[in-house]
Amino acid sequence: MEKKFFEEPTIYVGEVNINVTNLEKALTFYQNIIGFNVLDQTESKAVLTADGKTPLLTLEQPADVVPKEDRKTGLFHFAILLPSRADLSSFLNHIVQTGTRLGASDHYVSEALYLNDPDGNGIEVYRDRPSSEWSWSDGKVAMATEPLDGESLLAESKKEWNGLPNETVMGHIHLHVANLAETEKFYKNGLGFDIVTTYPGALFTSTGDYHHHIGLNVWNGEGAKAPSRNSAGMNWFTLVYPNEKVREETISQLKQVGADVKQESDHYITQDPSGNTIQLILN
């Protein structure tokens, strides 16, 4: 069964904000290894972009920052979506040349490379297969974790890596949570996302028939606690709404499931049951 990609107005992940223990060291990694450009920078904060105008990742170094805490809720990885397989090929060739440690998987819907920044924040860099090649059945998309054909990917392009292409976006985010039942209620009934596939101990959710915008797992343990405010790791991520009407409907749904929603300037802020902070913004 084939599904049309993005049938409805899509709500998607726009930007991720993380704490790092050493901004200069983190910037070197994100510019030289990943290929971001700096959009704006202060002594303790740097906003990173691919196209020179859209913030995708913000790095912050709190004055009292502590190393990333283990076995907590929060960021598993954020996922950078490249425009094409040729781009992912160039990136893989670049990573091999730098000697950076990485993992790799074929998920049927996508091909993905995995690595960590200097603070242990997880990063996925991936490319989607065409949505016409995704397999759907009873509202669920077929996904798996299979070995990636690295030789085929490396041979796809001989183009030199010159940083993230302008069309790069934040494709999805994957979070550690404390309880899957509470999490499903929040993301499905509150945010209005569809549950599009499941793994042992994990849910994958999306809007508009994407394979997933938000992954959620209890792999750090049922009942895992939220990290300290000043720990390296995620501060928040944004969900981008197509218009005010859709956002207002979501806010109403969140309140119905008991979530707290606060307005701050031109956006709204909420937290999932595990303490992961989400900013609801407009496109």
Steps between C-alpha positions, in 0.01 A plus 500: 500500500641835399425820689531849367773689690374804694129476419410742780666822624806362672626584845874440511813544710675826416785570742676326789673679789766314699746568782870433443787512748742687274350724232824546307565126484139429402509767228814349349321165480173630360671718240787273391345156541126553447523805273281763666550875457471750786194724471552688828744468789564640847747400769276219625269421207517421128213466254581266210350484154535322167350763268631813671158612626311212667607397854526121526716446808589728790790426734509647849767483770345578840739658752441204734484230234564137600578199276212307344328287761445128439171309499281808481213611281575753227685480171580165340589670174394776267493417132632713216327424171710548186335566162636197313690173516787669317525750787505218756768329293717812506446533874599136561818541294580811706437319831721209394781743412476675838515170687187583699335202668151427368224243467277433200159345432251438223148569632313411174360854483843657533876449518659640815839574654541546876763684701539695825621853563782559754245502786328176401198665340368259238481601134348324201577615147273334245327504165146385427409252236214629281170473689364287214743228618375501859278207593181574701249255649209586732638847564847375592818549298755220467828597669790289620865526596702312240866526396569791267658427162794730565686411180200589287453825688866597470487432125190716450694827465857621464402858578706658776318585822467877535275515803127451542300578183265799517197269483599312816229488768454357848330179391394359836592463865522191720451531876547295814181493705391350834174323414365400159131498593510857635718603208259356243207687658690830487631473145191335349209661688677823597724591209288306251779292350433158346675189633653369178716214626624334818818327612558320830496783755444770238235693307538696179260784423437735210257728321420510130602136446870557554688193627567681828551849636545392863639173633443417869661222703544368854840350428654698789260321734135526602460793738823669391538846651543826312858634483613806693430839344873563450592156367636462149212380285175636363334816627208506255389441145243675283193369326413718202130552424360596158258759643350640820182293470686169511716620789197617700333162446813329632515725807137411577577128467806532725293665772239224471766237583620706796814649347612846608535748211654843549527788256837672462521788250397354163507131592361251752692263724396161635669191645431135441449274807876430509599867519604542136430865409328587173449841346196534272582755229351616170653446159 
